[in-house]
Amino acid sequence: MKRFMFPLFWRIFLSIWLAMAITVVAANLATRYLLDRERQAIERQVGLHELASEAVNLREQQSRGDAWRFLRAEGERLDLHLMLIEKEQGEHRLPRHIRERIQSGWYPNKPAVIDLDEGYQLVAWPRMGGDGWLDPRLFRFFELGLAFILISLACWWIARFVSRPLRHMEGTARAIAEGDTRLRVTNRIAHRRDEVGLLATAFNAMTDRLCQLLERQNHLLRDISHDLRTPLARQRVAIELASDAGADAALMESILRQNERMETMTGQILTLYRVSENGGSIEREPVRPLALINRVLGDAADYAEHQDVDCKLMAGDNTKTLSVLGDAGLLQRAFDNVLQNALDHTPPGKSIQVSLSVVPGRIEVAIADEGPGAPDDLLDHLFEPFFRADQSRGGSGWGLGLAIARDIINAHDGTIAAHNRSDGGLQVSIQLPIFIGG
């Protein structure tokens, strides 16, 4: 059953529209309430009607001056301006600003007009600063302030409504990119009936599909590599038997060399998937990186001599006794893969520098060659399986050595990165946490 959709566009549009409509209505209601309270504050003065009647009596029985003085005295007592006028004479005797207030269809402050049976009207308004007389600017500030608060709350709610699920999806995508393929966008977001919910649902479906494809690819390569080991081993035995039986030596040597390459590749693939799947459960023990580097350089000495490449080791005294916690065999494989990559891409007559140094809390192993380097936009891809930057670093490998090194270093809570040197060549830097034993 298709879910009812409420598009995000209309949600935002209606939210802002309602916020402004509520602001206008609320401001008008509040203003009317304040006006009514102001008028009532004037008309509720004790004895205002009786006072008006007494002023009329004084005017008719004595004189206009007596009535004026009476109203003035009472006005000072009540903090009001009081004026008695005849209905027939109109309001021309009132001050101009008071007439404008009375004649206006709507005005923030209006005087109170009390009709008397004797044909008179008593007009009362507070003295400036007195109780009940509101400054007209107060209404303007009140309306603007109320509008600002309501629209700000509406905009905050809309921004949160839109950005919060997007931030969640961005964080989920980042975590998946870093290797946690179990994460998905939560159902609370995916079940929303708008474009954000559709995006979250599509994101989860895409992630599921990609993870299935990657898992199938990994299983396929692992199974093929595993199944190839037995026929390759039998092929090696057959090649050796053929060589002993007098077959062409050069041909057998070439076949054996290709056989060894195939065995090396299958071994690397199996190592890659063993580390990527079981990296967190590898056995760990204190290992000295300097000893491993010396062992790797010793094993690569013949190949380096054949390549006519000089390997130089530089290690500070403070690195000799430092240890890291990990699997010595895997770490040696990682260092060896990086060094072999450097040897494969260093021209004859050049050198490779291997250095060990200490950075805060970590030991750094840097292997720098004097080869052609790699394009800057491809540096982040050098550690991907089967990636080869053939344009500048065309080698004879399969693009697995650096990928295996990356997974091994990551499994040891370390980091590995590559950058081009300013004087030419590529440098691969490995950092591992220093182990401080008890």
Stockholm file with secondary structure:
# STOCKHOLM 1.0

chainA/1-438         MKRFMFPLFWRIFLSIWLAMAITVVAANLATRYLLDRERQAIERQVGLHELASEAVNLREQQSRGDAWRFLRAEGERLDLHLMLIEKEQGEHRLPRHIRERIQSGWYPNKPAVIDLDEGYQLVAWPRMGGDGWLDPRLFRFFELGLAFILISLACWWIARFVSRPLRHMEGTARAIAEGDTRLRVTNRIAHRRDEVGLLATAFNAMTDRLCQLLERQNHLLRDISHDLRTPLARQRVAIELASDAGADAALMESILRQNERMETMTGQILTLYRVSENGGSIEREPVRPLALINRVLGDAADYAEHQDVDCKLMAGDNTKTLSVLGDAGLLQRAFDNVLQNALDHTPPGKSIQVSLSVVPGRIEVAIADEGPGAPDDLLDHLFEPFFRADQSRGGSGWGLGLAIARDIINAHDGTIAAHNRSDGGLQVSIQLPIFIGG
#=GR chainA/1-438 SS CCCCCCCHHHHHHHHHHHHHHHHHHHHHHHHHHHHHHHHHHHHTSTTHHHHHHHHHHHHHHTCHHHHHHHHHHHHHHHTEEEEEEETTTTTTTSCHHHHHHHHSSSCSSCCEEEECTTSEEEEEEECTTSTTCCCHHHHHHHHHHHHHHHHHHHHHHHHHHHHHHHHHHHHHHHHHHTTCTTCCCCHHHHTCSSHHHHHHHHHHHHHHHHHHHHHHHHHHHHHHHHHHHHHHHHHHHHHHHHHHTTCCHHHHHHHHHHHHHHHHHHHHHHHHHHHHHHGGGCCCEEECHHHHHHHHHHHTHHHHHHHTCEEEEEECGGGSSCBEEECHHHHHHHHHHHHHHHHHTSCTTCEEEEEEEEETTEEEEEEECCSCCCCGGGGGGTTSTTCCCHHHHCCSSCSCHHHHHHHHHHHTTCEEEEEECTTSSEEEEEEEECBCCC
#=GC SS_cons         CCCCCCCHHHHHHHHHHHHHHHHHHHHHHHHHHHHHHHHHHHHTSTTHHHHHHHHHHHHHHTCHHHHHHHHHHHHHHHTEEEEEEETTTTTTTSCHHHHHHHHSSSCSSCCEEEECTTSEEEEEEECTTSTTCCCHHHHHHHHHHHHHHHHHHHHHHHHHHHHHHHHHHHHHHHHHHTTCTTCCCCHHHHTCSSHHHHHHHHHHHHHHHHHHHHHHHHHHHHHHHHHHHHHHHHHHHHHHHHHHTTCCHHHHHHHHHHHHHHHHHHHHHHHHHHHHHHGGGCCCEEECHHHHHHHHHHHTHHHHHHHTCEEEEEECGGGSSCBEEECHHHHHHHHHHHHHHHHHTSCTTCEEEEEEEEETTEEEEEEECCSCCCCGGGGGGTTSTTCCCHHHHCCSSCSCHHHHHHHHHHHTTCEEEEEECTTSSEEEEEEEECBCCC
//
